[in-house]
Amino acid sequence: MGGKALDAWLLTDRGILALDGKPAPGVPFGERSAVAGVSRQDIGVIVDQHEVWILSGDRWKKAASSGDALYSIERSEDGRFLVGTGCARVAWVEGGRLAYIEAFDAVPE
């Protein structure tokens, strides 16, 4: 892994914690709830159910916000993040916003 040490984090209602239970260093959203995350080359995290943050290298970036509650995040094969909402909607995280997938929204209930 290029000599870089790997960290393990705990995603909790008190934010992202290191294994010793203390807040992970360098996390810009502090002790706010981090309920889901995906780790590959980048890490995507849902914070307080309404924000998506992405860690790329050593840098955190707020990638999007939503009025809907966000519950799941996954990274697709093309490298984009996909989120699921509490309103049964699915959206790509792109360009600082959520781009909802229209075909998914068109499925009759």
N, C-alpha and C positions, 0 to 999 in steps of 0.2 A: 504493500500500500504506500510505497514511496517514502517510508520512514515516518509518516505522520501517525501519531497515536490515535487510536479509536476511542471515543467516549461513548458510554451508555447513559442515556437519560431516562428519567421517569416523567411521563406526561400526567399531570395531576390537576386538581381543582385549585392548587396553589402555584400553578405555573410549571415550568420545566425545572426539575430538580436533578442534581447529580446523585450518584449512588449513595453518597453520605447524607442525603436528605437536605442539603443546602441548595439554594438557587444556583442553577447552572450559570457560569460567568458569561457575560457578553450578550445576554438575551434582552433585547430592547423593550419587551412588553412586561418585564418584571414578574410579579407574582400573580398575574392574571391567569385564569383557567386555560389550560391547553388540553383539549379533549381528544385530539386525533392527530396523527402525523404519518408521513411516509418517508422512508429513507432509501435512497438510491444514491445517485451522484449528488443530488440536491435533497433538501429536506423541506417538505411542506407541512405546515402546522395550522390548525384551526384554533384561534384564540377567542375566548369568551363567546363562542358559537356564532360570531358575526364578522370575524376578520380572518384573512388568509395571509400568513407570513411565510416567506421562503428563505431558507438559509442556503446560500451558494458560496462555497469556500468558507471564508470567515465572516461574510457579510450577510446580515439580515435585511430583508426588504419587505415592507408591507405591500402585498401584491393585489389585494382587493378587499372590499367591505360589502356586506349584504344586510338588508333589512330583514331578510328571512334567516332563520336559524340554520346553521351549517352543521352537518353531523358526520360527513365522511369525506375523505380525500384520497385520491389515488393518482399515481403518475402513469400516463399512457406510454406506449412504446415510442412515440415520437417526442417524448420529453415534456409534454404539457401536463399540467395538473387538472384534474377533473374533480368537482365537488358535488355532493348530494345535499339537498336541503330538507328541512322539516316539512316543506310543502310538496314533497315528492317531485321536485324538479332537479335537473342535472345541468351543470354549467361548466364550461371551460374557464380557467383562470387565465386571462390574457389582457394585455394592455391596461393594467390597473383596474380592471373591472371583471365582472362575471358575464360571460356570454352564454346565455341559456340555449340549450339545444332544442330548437323548435319541434323537430320531429318527435322527440320524447314527450314534449308538452302536449302534442296533438293526439296522443293515445286517449281514447274515451275511457272514462272511469267506470 
